[in-house]
Amino acid sequence: MTDLSIIIPARNEEFLQTTIENCLDNIRGNTEIIAILDGYWPNPGIKQHARVNIVHFEEPIGQRAAVNRGALMSTAKFIMKLDAHCA
């Protein structure tokens, strides 16, 4: 079981890759990142990493629904939401 899932809902966020990289540089323990792409594909794409799960929705579902979907996917003891433009 994962200790923490970081859920990042994103729609047209130019800093998503930077946010994910910053999380990877600073996470501790058994932590995963779940990035929800809400109705778009980032260009350039998100780099693959063992701790990063990318979920894509063809049609936008909204921030709250994206966070809820990420929470349903999580097997972690704790979850947190992070905006896609944070470092």
N, C-alpha and C positions, 0 to 999 in steps of 0.2 A: 504494500500500500504506500502510495505517495504521501508525504507529509503536507505538502502545500501545492495547490494549483493556482497559477497566476493567469487570470482570464483577461484577455485584451480584445475587446470588441473594436473593430476598425471599419470605417467606411471612407474611402478616398483619403487615407492618412499618409502623407508623404514621409513621416518620420517613424513608421511602424518598424522597419528593419533596425533603425538606430535604437528604438526602445527595446526591442527583443535582444539585441546585442548587449545593451547596458544591463538588462536583467541577467543574461547569461554570465556576464562578467562579475556580477555581485551576488548571485544566489548562493545559498549554502544548503547543505543537507539534500534530502530527497525531494527536489522541487521540479515541477514541470510547468511549461508555458503552453496555454491553449489560446491561439490567436484565431479570432473569428473574423473572416473576411465577409463583410455584409454587403453583398451585391456588387463586388468588384474584384479585380485581380490587380495587385500592385505591380507597377512597372518601374524599375526592375523587380523581379520576384523576390520572395523571401528565401533566404539561404536555409538549406536543410540542416537540422541538428537533432540529435537523439532526444533532447529534452523539449523539443518544440513540436507541438501538434498544430497543424493548419487545418481549419475547417472553412469551407467555402459555401456560401449560399448564393445561388444564381440571382435570385430576386432579394432585394433588401427586406429584412424582417424587423429592423429597428434595434437600437442599443439594448433596451431591457430584454427583449426576446433573445438577442445574441448572448448576453450574459447568462441568461437562464439556460440556454442550450449548452454553453460551456460548463456550467455548474452540473448539469445532468451528465455530461461526459466525464467529469472528474471522478477519480476514485480516492481523492486525497482526504485527509482528516480535516484540513482547513482550505478555504478558498479565499482569494482576494481578487478584486477587480482593479485593473490599471488602465488609464487612458493610453491611447496609442501614440501620444506625443509627449511622453514623460521620460525623464532620464534621472 
